[in-house]
C-alpha cells in the first residue's frame, strides 16, 4: 500500500511539473528594438534586430537576463527588459539564490579595455593597426571586439550600428558621436563613461584619453548615440 502511494505521488509530481512548464508559454510584444540571439549570451550570433511591435512567443525564462522565444518559428534568446507580456507573466517557481553577479559586465569590460590602452595606443588618421596605432573608429572597433561585438571600421558605419539612444538616456558603454572642425557631419566616435564623460582615441591626446561632453570643445559637437551591447 505504501509503495503504491509513493508511485502515485511521483506520477502526480511529474504531471505538475509538465503543466507548470507549459503554462509559462505566452505571447509578448517587443517594446524597444532588441537583438534576437542564437544563445543566452552577448557573445552569441545575432539573428536579427527585432523591431518595436514584433510579437514573440516566450517559451522559457532562462534567468533574470534572458528568455527563450520563438519568432516566426525560429527559436532564440533575448533580454526580457525589452518585451511586454500580453498577459502578466506567471510568478516563477522559487529557485536558490543566484551567485553574485560579476561586476565585469560587458559595458564595464569595454570601458576597462579602453582605459588599459592608455599609453599603448597612439592616434593616426585612417590607421587600423591594433593595438598600437589606430584612429577613433578602429579604436572602438578593437575594444568592442574584445567582448564579442563586431563593429565595422569607420564612423560612417558605426553611426548606424545597434540602436539609437537619446543623449538623456546614455549609459556607460554606449557609443557617442561628434562632428569635428567646421564639418556638420559625424567625424569622431568615443565610448560613454557616465557623468558626462567619454573615453576616445584622439589626436589631442596622441592616444587614449577622457574628455567632457558637458564643457569644453566637445560640449557643442555631440551628434548622436548608439547602443550596441
PATOR-679223 format. One line per 2 residues: number of its first residue (from 1); for each residue x, y, z of N, C-alpha, C. Coordinates in Angstrom, 3 decimals, decimal comma, m for minus. Atoms other than C-alpha are relative to their C-alpha. Example, Ala and Ser with C-alpha at 12.3 -4.5 7.8 and 13.67 -1.06 7.14 Angstrom:
REM PATOR-679223
1> 0,890:m1,190:0,000:12,300:m4,500:7,800:0,900:1,200:0,000; m0,820:m1,190:m0,060:13,670:m1,060:7,140:m0,770:1,090:0,730
***
This chain:
REM PATOR-679223
1> 0,836:m1,206:0,000:0,000:0,000:0,000:0,868:1,252:0,000; m0,904:m1,141:m0,066:2,780:2,397:0,896:0,730:0,178:m1,320
3> m0,715:m0,069:1,261:4,602:1,516:m2,316:m0,866:0,633:m1,076; 0,912:m0,572:0,984:1,514:2,373:m4,403:m0,139:1,505:0,201
5> 0,127:m1,438:m0,290:1,171:5,726:m2,644:1,207:0,776:m0,495; m1,233:m0,663:0,437:4,784:6,567:m3,374:0,008:0,159:m1,515
7> 0,036:m0,051:1,465:4,362:5,729:m7,082:m1,000:1,045:m0,474; 1,035:m0,968:0,380:1,163:7,780:m7,291:0,485:1,420:0,197
9> m0,502:m1,342:m0,282:2,810:10,778:m5,678:1,055:0,418:m1,028; m1,031:m0,302:0,984:5,747:10,548:m8,117:m0,626:0,382:m1,328
11> 0,690:m0,285:1,255:3,387:10,495:m11,121:m0,632:1,380:0,047; 0,640:m1,313:m0,148:1,449:13,486:m9,799:1,024:1,127:m0,067
13> m1,054:m1,024:0,022:4,706:15,409:m9,310:0,465:0,271:m1,418; m0,432:m0,170:1,377:5,772:14,790:m12,908:m1,043:0,739:m0,823
15> 1,090:m0,675:0,714:2,386:15,877:m14,227:m0,026:1,467:0,359; 0,008:m1,388:m0,470:2,534:19,021:m12,109:1,117:0,798:m0,645
17> m1,128:m0,687:0,620:5,984:19,895:m13,478:m0,267:0,272:m1,470; 0,306:m0,162:1,419:4,811:19,375:m17,059:m0,984:1,132:m0,220
19> 1,004:m1,060:0,113:1,795:21,634:m16,520:0,635:1,350:0,247; m0,646:m1,269:m0,331:3,960:24,335:m14,947:0,844:0,502:m1,164
21> m0,856:m0,393:1,103:6,426:24,309:m17,857:m0,816:0,505:m1,173; 0,857:m0,411:1,102:3,607:24,532:m20,412:m0,662:1,328:0,281
23> 0,743:m1,201:m0,368:1,853:27,290:m18,519:0,815:1,270:m0,231; m0,814:m1,205:0,151:4,801:29,646:m18,967:m0,106:0,577:m1,403
25> 0,040:m0,467:1,375:4,451:29,801:m22,757:m1,081:1,054:m0,166; 0,958:m1,074:0,204:2,771:33,094:m23,665:0,541:0,986:m1,007
27> m0,356:m0,979:1,023:2,803:35,949:m26,097:0,495:1,285:0,633; m0,527:m1,285:m0,461:4,801:39,156:m25,666:0,285:0,863:m1,229
29> m0,265:m0,959:1,080:5,466:42,278:m27,745:1,280:0,761:0,293; m1,246:m0,761:m0,145:8,842:43,955:m28,313:m0,348:1,480:0,169
31> 0,310:m1,406:m0,272:8,642:47,440:m26,751:1,119:0,935:m0,426; m1,126:m0,804:0,474:12,067:48,620:m27,922:0,953:m0,936:m0,720
33> m0,857:0,849:0,810:14,466:47,297:m30,558:0,983:m0,820:0,811; m0,841:0,899:m0,788:16,385:44,272:m29,250:0,623:m1,051:m0,914
35> m0,681:1,048:0,761:18,911:41,758:m30,595:m0,601:m1,366:0,309; 0,521:1,362:m0,086:17,453:38,268:m31,250:1,177:m0,925:m0,239
37> m1,270:0,729:0,039:20,353:35,901:m30,484:m0,178:m1,514:m0,041; 0,012:1,458:0,126:21,235:32,242:m31,057:0,144:m0,706:1,340
39> m0,219:0,598:m1,318:22,121:31,632:m27,381:m0,105:1,100:1,057; 0,126:m1,004:m1,067:21,670:33,346:m23,990:1,350:0,567:0,420
41> m1,328:m0,550:m0,256:24,992:35,199:m24,231:0,236:1,172:m0,944; m0,333:m1,149:0,845:26,264:38,561:m25,515:1,002:m0,378:m1,084
43> m0,974:0,450:0,984:28,897:36,590:m27,417:m0,625:m0,852:m1,096; 0,664:0,859:0,972:26,310:34,606:m29,404:m0,342:0,761:m1,275
45> 0,358:m0,587:1,295:25,260:35,206:m33,005:m1,313:0,770:0,096; 1,243:m0,785:0,063:22,667:37,937:m33,600:m0,740:m0,400:m1,274
47> 0,800:0,364:1,159:19,958:36,531:m35,887:m0,500:1,252:m0,715; 0,542:m1,235:0,566:18,373:39,940:m36,365:m0,344:0,952:1,143
49> 0,500:m0,985:m0,957:17,301:43,140:m34,614:m1,524:m0,008:m0,105; 1,456:0,013:m0,003:13,642:42,760:m33,632:m0,513:1,424:0,220
51> 0,518:m1,352:m0,070:11,731:45,986:m34,224:m1,105:0,120:1,051; 1,093:m0,278:m0,928:9,294:47,617:m31,814:m1,315:m0,489:m0,598
53> 1,297:0,506:0,460:5,898:45,908:m32,054:0,030:m1,440:m0,454; m0,097:1,406:0,415:7,238:42,479:m33,077:m0,596:m0,908:1,083
55> 0,623:0,941:m0,937:5,183:39,684:m31,470:0,865:m1,254:0,105; m0,813:1,197:m0,233:7,148:36,815:m29,919:m0,742:m0,948:0,936
57> 0,547:1,011:m0,911:6,176:33,579:m28,199:1,079:m0,362:1,010; m0,969:0,285:m1,053:8,001:33,302:m24,881:m0,179:m1,443:0,450
59> 0,070:1,420:m0,332:8,818:29,649:m24,237:0,543:m0,327:1,388; m0,656:0,353:m1,262:11,014:29,750:m21,175:0,776:1,184:0,550
61> m0,844:m0,986:m0,655:12,599:32,100:m18,666:1,294:m0,700:0,391; m1,287:0,640:m0,271:16,284:31,125:m18,676:0,561:0,468:1,335
63> m0,435:m0,612:m1,256:17,308:33,531:m15,891:m0,487:1,441:m0,005; 0,455:m1,393:m0,087:16,927:37,201:m14,939:0,370:0,819:m1,221
65> m0,520:m0,777:1,102:18,745:38,286:m18,095:m0,457:m0,490:m1,371; 0,346:0,579:1,304:17,422:36,016:m20,849:m1,321:m0,770:0,048
67> 1,165:0,856:0,197:14,199:34,446:m22,114:0,150:m0,680:m1,355; m0,006:0,756:1,243:13,845:31,786:m24,786:m1,302:0,287:m0,726
69> 1,201:m0,390:0,738:11,428:32,878:m27,513:m0,001:m0,637:m1,380; 0,167:0,463:1,374:10,084:31,804:m30,874:m0,539:1,158:m0,820
71> 0,431:m1,076:0,901:9,769:34,319:m33,738:m0,180:m0,598:m1,389; 0,307:0,597:1,308:8,042:33,061:m36,888:0,589:m1,398:m0,137
73> m0,483:1,374:0,015:9,040:29,535:m35,946:1,467:m0,170:0,322; m1,430:0,089:m0,317:12,688:30,371:m35,230:0,207:0,243:1,487
75> m0,213:m0,079:m1,441:13,864:29,824:m31,654:1,320:0,704:0,296; m1,202:m0,710:m0,396:16,356:32,146:m29,985:m0,185:0,634:1,360
77> m0,006:m0,583:m1,345:17,017:34,342:m26,969:0,086:1,526:m0,083; m0,093:m1,449:m0,101:16,596:37,963:m25,955:m0,193:0,427:1,449
79> 0,140:m0,531:m1,355:16,546:40,197:m22,888:m1,471:0,276:0,315; 1,397:m0,254:m0,361:13,178:40,304:m21,034:m0,289:1,476:0,252
81> 0,204:m1,428:m0,258:13,746:44,038:m20,405:m0,575:0,731:m1,204; 0,440:m0,671:1,218:12,732:44,784:m23,995:m1,344:m0,522:m0,511
83> 1,303:0,513:0,427:9,372:42,969:m24,122:m1,063:0,279:1,053; 1,154:m0,150:m0,888:5,911:43,433:m22,636:m0,903:m1,202:m0,207
85> 0,844:1,176:0,107:3,842:40,348:m21,883:m1,440:0,404:m0,291; 1,407:m0,232:0,297:0,360:40,197:m23,356:m0,836:m0,192:1,253
87> 0,601:0,235:m1,304:m0,704:38,779:m20,009:1,114:0,071:1,031; m1,012:m0,071:m1,058:1,057:39,179:m16,694:0,768:m1,309:0,061
89> m0,834:1,206:m0,079:3,956:36,765:m16,516:m0,248:m0,722:1,315; 0,230:0,741:m1,235:3,376:33,979:m14,001:1,183:0,114:0,945
91> m1,072:m0,078:m0,993:5,339:34,100:m10,792:0,909:m1,205:m0,160; m0,918:1,127:0,171:8,467:31,982:m11,243:0,066:m0,859:1,254
93> m0,125:0,900:m1,132:8,933:28,941:m9,076:1,210:0,397:0,826; m1,134:m0,369:m0,852:11,206:29,540:m6,094:1,265:m0,724:m0,446
95> m1,286:0,575:0,391:14,847:28,974:m7,003:1,054:0,432:1,008; m1,068:m0,392:m0,918:18,026:29,025:m4,979:0,538:1,374:m0,370
97> m0,549:m1,333:0,248:19,582:32,461:m4,614:1,168:m0,112:m0,960; m1,087:0,086:0,972:21,848:33,078:m7,624:1,316:0,494:0,587
99> m1,318:m0,475:m0,429:25,542:33,598:m7,226:0,095:1,489:m0,306; m0,144:m1,444:0,258:26,559:37,280:m7,018:0,416:0,266:m1,436
101> m0,312:m0,348:1,376:26,644:38,874:m10,460:1,376:0,668:m0,065; m1,337:m0,577:0,135:30,173:39,679:m11,608:m0,090:1,473:m0,376
103> 0,001:m1,427:0,304:30,947:43,389:m11,700:0,548:0,277:m1,395; m0,566:m0,196:1,341:32,705:42,858:m15,043:m1,056:m0,279:m1,058
105> 1,021:0,093:1,036:29,579:43,313:m17,159:0,640:0,368:m1,325; m0,551:m0,309:1,317:30,038:43,791:m20,874:0,436:1,457:m0,092
107> m0,341:m1,427:0,066:29,974:47,594:m20,537:1,234:0,305:0,836; m1,150:m0,245:m0,875:32,409:47,572:m17,628:1,281:m0,547:m0,623
109> m1,184:0,587:0,633:34,762:45,303:m19,554:0,464:0,843:m1,185; m0,353:m0,868:1,125:34,613:47,501:m22,646:0,764:1,221:0,494
111> m0,627:m1,210:m0,538:35,476:50,562:m20,576:1,389:m0,302:0,555; m1,306:0,348:m0,556:38,309:48,787:m18,781:1,016:m0,287:m1,102
113> m0,892:0,254:1,132:39,782:47,533:m22,071:0,462:1,317:m0,609; m0,340:m1,305:0,572:39,639:51,112:m23,369:1,029:0,719:0,872
115> m0,926:m0,670:m0,916:41,380:52,502:m20,273:1,371:m0,669:m0,008; m1,275:0,731:0,004:44,036:49,798:m20,461:0,885:0,378:m1,194
117> m0,764:m0,370:1,187:45,099:51,163:m23,862:0,676:1,359:0,129; m0,695:m1,266:m0,225:46,241:54,490:m22,387:1,507:m0,247:0,037
119> m1,449:0,159:0,037:49,927:54,859:m23,170:0,468:m1,082:m0,948; m0,346:1,064:0,947:49,808:51,890:m25,569:m0,402:0,396:m1,415
121> 0,524:m0,394:1,302:47,644:53,188:m28,399:0,362:1,447:m0,324; m0,243:m1,349:0,500:48,704:56,219:m30,454:m0,971:0,280:m1,144
123> 0,979:m0,369:1,022:46,442:58,134:m32,813:0,661:0,262:m1,346; m0,374:m0,348:1,364:46,848:58,190:m36,573:m1,240:m0,107:m0,857
125> 1,182:m0,016:0,862:44,118:59,155:m39,028:0,052:m1,141:m1,012; 0,159:1,082:0,980:42,874:56,247:m41,156:0,935:m1,174:0,263
127> m0,861:1,133:m0,358:45,035:53,737:m39,257:m0,802:m1,056:0,753; 0,681:1,114:m0,671:43,888:50,306:m38,093:1,020:m1,082:0,323
129> m1,059:0,920:m0,374:46,994:48,696:m36,655:m0,078:m0,229:1,509; 0,258:0,223:m1,424:45,666:47,445:m33,302:1,118:m0,827:0,633
131> 0,577:m1,065:m0,822:46,515:47,965:m30,579:0,858:1,266:0,068; m0,961:m1,092:m0,195:49,390:50,404:m31,132:m0,306:1,268:m0,786
133> 0,213:m1,165:0,855:48,306:52,703:m33,973:m1,391:m0,080:m0,634; 1,387:0,049:0,464:44,628:53,446:m34,626:m0,587:1,401:m0,088
135> 0,776:m1,236:m0,050:42,132:56,189:m35,376:m1,165:m0,216:0,961; 1,059:0,093:m1,016:38,965:56,808:m33,345:m0,901:m1,208:m0,196
137> 0,942:1,096:0,237:36,758:54,187:m35,038:0,661:m1,373:0,029; m0,680:1,293:m0,120:39,381:51,434:m35,264:0,249:m0,314:1,476
139> m0,119:0,169:m1,453:39,872:52,005:m31,520:m1,279:m0,608:0,572; 1,268:0,551:m0,515:36,155:51,415:m30,761:m0,254:m1,386:m0,581
141> 0,150:1,315:0,625:36,110:48,505:m33,231:0,804:m1,046:0,772; m0,885:0,931:m0,705:39,029:46,869:m31,408:m0,523:m0,294:1,412
143> 0,428:0,169:m1,394:37,701:47,443:m27,883:m1,288:m0,809:0,084; 1,258:0,749:m0,047:34,168:46,189:m28,576:0,190:m1,427:m0,499
145> m0,291:1,348:0,468:35,603:43,228:m30,445:0,504:m0,903:1,117; m0,506:0,781:m1,134:37,204:42,138:m27,145:m1,134:m0,663:0,787
147> 1,135:0,613:m0,696:33,698:41,398:m25,791:m0,959:m0,654:m0,988; 0,804:0,733:0,976:32,399:39,794:m28,981:m0,961:0,833:m0,823
149> 0,877:m0,862:0,800:30,670:42,818:m30,536:0,763:0,433:m1,245; m0,673:m0,290:1,256:31,592:43,193:m34,200:m0,454:1,355:m0,554
151> 0,277:m1,306:0,588:31,797:46,777:m35,479:0,844:0,173:m1,264; m0,767:m0,318:1,202:32,849:47,963:m38,926:0,930:1,172:0,302
153> m0,945:m1,101:m0,147:35,793:50,313:m39,220:m0,542:1,219:m0,739; 0,484:m1,230:0,617:34,654:53,879:m39,879:m1,226:0,547:0,715
155> 1,163:m0,603:m0,679:32,279:56,314:m38,183:m1,236:m0,036:m0,886; 1,157:0,021:0,901:30,069:56,248:m41,290:m0,781:m1,302:0,132
157> 0,679:1,266:m0,238:29,268:52,628:m40,445:m0,464:m0,112:1,456; 0,312:0,161:m1,413:29,359:52,730:m36,660:m1,166:0,875:0,453
159> 1,104:m0,887:m0,389:26,846:55,614:m36,512:m1,357:m0,654:m0,208; 1,254:0,727:0,223:24,195:53,117:m37,688:m0,014:m1,354:0,704
161> m0,072:1,296:m0,694:25,296:50,163:m35,517:m0,970:m0,027:1,175; 0,878:0,134:m1,173:22,997:48,809:m32,799:m1,281:0,782:m0,152
163> 1,231:m0,790:0,047:20,114:51,113:m31,956:0,235:1,374:0,608; m0,118:m1,379:m0,462:19,652:54,811:m31,331:m0,313:0,110:1,490
165> 0,306:m0,299:m1,393:19,769:56,083:m27,752:0,116:1,510:0,177; 0,018:m1,447:m0,204:18,844:59,631:m26,748:1,122:0,419:0,943
167> m1,095:m0,499:m0,828:21,523:61,778:m25,131:m0,354:m0,078:1,475; 0,437:0,024:m1,395:19,467:61,941:m21,926:m0,058:m1,418:0,571
169> 0,092:1,402:m0,445:19,384:58,121:m21,790:1,302:m0,761:m0,173; m1,289:0,671:0,185:23,060:57,387:m22,452:0,407:m0,775:1,248
171> m0,491:0,843:m1,093:24,548:54,597:m20,334:1,453:m0,355:m0,285; m1,396:0,408:0,226:28,172:53,542:m19,807:0,085:m1,136:m1,014
173> m0,158:1,007:1,039:29,341:51,538:m22,801:m0,657:0,369:m1,314; 0,613:m0,442:1,250:27,261:53,430:m25,395:1,036:0,716:m0,876
175> m0,830:m0,760:0,930:28,947:54,800:m28,496:m0,542:1,422:m0,105; 0,415:m1,397:0,138:28,878:58,610:m28,745:0,752:0,606:m1,189
177> m0,534:m0,510:1,261:29,440:60,520:m31,989:m0,013:1,528:m0,026; m0,185:m1,446:0,020:30,610:64,047:m32,699:0,395:0,462:m1,405
179> m0,544:m0,635:1,202:31,309:66,428:m35,572:1,311:0,675:0,406; m1,299:m0,613:m0,296:34,803:67,896:m35,811:0,257:1,151:m0,971
181> m0,334:m1,140:0,839:36,178:71,153:m37,172:m1,239:0,752:m0,439; 1,139:m0,747:0,539:33,770:73,058:m39,413:m1,032:m0,900:m0,655
183> 0,927:0,939:0,648:32,078:69,910:m40,725:m1,294:m0,132:0,807; 1,293:0,217:m0,664:28,406:69,304:m39,963:m0,326:m1,488:0,104
185> 0,230:1,446:m0,041:28,700:65,519:m40,392:0,848:m0,652:1,083; m0,715:0,739:m1,044:29,927:62,889:m37,925:1,430:m0,292:m0,430
187> m1,397:0,239:0,323:33,705:62,614:m37,784:0,803:m0,585:1,147; m0,739:0,518:m1,148:34,574:61,247:m34,354:m0,925:m0,861:0,855
189> 0,777:0,907:m0,841:33,446:58,443:m32,019:0,779:m0,331:1,264; m0,595:0,399:m1,266:34,088:57,529:m28,393:m0,954:m0,900:0,762
191> 0,800:0,899:m0,835:32,669:55,421:m25,560:m0,427:0,753:1,253; 0,519:m0,752:m1,146:30,426:56,962:m22,920:0,360:m0,696:1,313
193> m0,406:0,534:m1,299:31,644:56,540:m19,334:m1,036:0,268:1,086; 0,915:m0,453:m1,046:28,810:58,235:m17,436:0,436:1,356:0,519
195> m0,302:m1,313:m0,586:28,621:61,589:m15,659:0,533:1,000:m1,022; m0,375:m0,968:1,018:29,032:63,470:m18,935:1,405:m0,152:m0,538
197> m1,354:0,217:0,494:32,419:61,943:m19,784:0,047:m1,155:m0,999; m0,182:1,103:0,943:33,636:59,724:m22,619:1,495:m0,230:m0,221
199> m1,386:0,368:0,270:36,851:57,910:m23,490:0,143:m0,215:m1,503; m0,171:0,068:1,448:38,263:58,097:m27,018:1,482:0,039:m0,362
201> m1,347:m0,085:0,557:41,356:57,820:m29,174:0,042:1,259:m0,847; 0,072:m1,331:0,592:42,136:61,374:m30,211:1,394:0,579:m0,262
203> m1,291:m0,639:0,260:44,953:63,385:m31,816:0,388:0,999:1,089; m0,318:m0,955:m1,063:44,674:65,870:m28,937:0,744:m0,662:1,150
205> m0,732:0,748:m1,025:45,999:63,137:m26,622:1,167:m0,787:m0,619; m0,857:0,944:0,712:48,054:61,349:m29,282:m0,234:m1,397:0,546
207> 0,359:1,306:m0,532:46,199:58,324:m27,998:m1,306:0,068:0,761; 1,252:0,154:m0,743:43,524:57,395:m25,489:m0,076:0,963:1,173
209> 0,199:m0,926:m1,110:42,107:59,955:m23,078:m1,475:0,159:0,303; 1,378:m0,224:m0,432:38,948:61,040:m21,276:m0,332:1,482:m0,135
211> 0,432:m1,381:0,213:37,024:64,192:m22,204:m1,417:0,204:0,524; 1,340:m0,361:m0,472:33,918:66,013:m21,045:m0,922:0,281:m1,183
213> 1,016:m0,322:0,986:30,718:66,221:m23,060:m0,829:1,199:0,439; 0,814:m1,084:m0,547:29,323:68,989:m20,872:0,729:1,337:0,042
215> m0,766:m1,239:0,035:32,109:71,562:m21,130:1,158:m0,172:m0,965; m1,135:0,072:0,895:34,951:72,443:m23,449:m0,380:m0,303:m1,437
217> 0,123:0,171:1,454:35,434:71,542:m27,111:m1,170:m0,891:m0,407; 0,975:0,990:0,447:33,130:68,504:m27,297:m1,431:0,305:0,433
219> 1,331:m0,272:m0,557:30,179:70,018:m25,420:m1,005:0,480:m1,046; 0,920:m0,510:1,028:28,735:71,651:m28,564:0,070:m0,811:m1,288
221> m0,222:0,762:1,232:29,718:68,953:m31,047:m0,653:m1,386:0,004; 0,679:1,302:m0,080:27,654:65,965:m29,911:m1,062:m0,119:m1,096
223> 0,983:0,231:1,054:25,530:64,429:m32,693:m1,012:m1,082:0,383; 0,923:1,097:m0,285:24,080:61,082:m31,601:0,683:m1,070:0,850
225> m0,512:1,133:m0,779:24,478:57,915:m29,507:m0,598:m1,301:m0,503; 0,480:1,323:0,439:24,144:54,204:m30,332:0,321:m1,028:1,083
227> m0,191:1,076:m0,980:23,759:51,174:m28,082:0,220:m1,311:m0,743; m0,351:1,240:0,716:25,488:48,008:m29,329:0,138:m1,187:0,940
229> m0,102:1,103:m0,955:25,573:45,924:m26,131:m1,394:m0,497:0,374
***
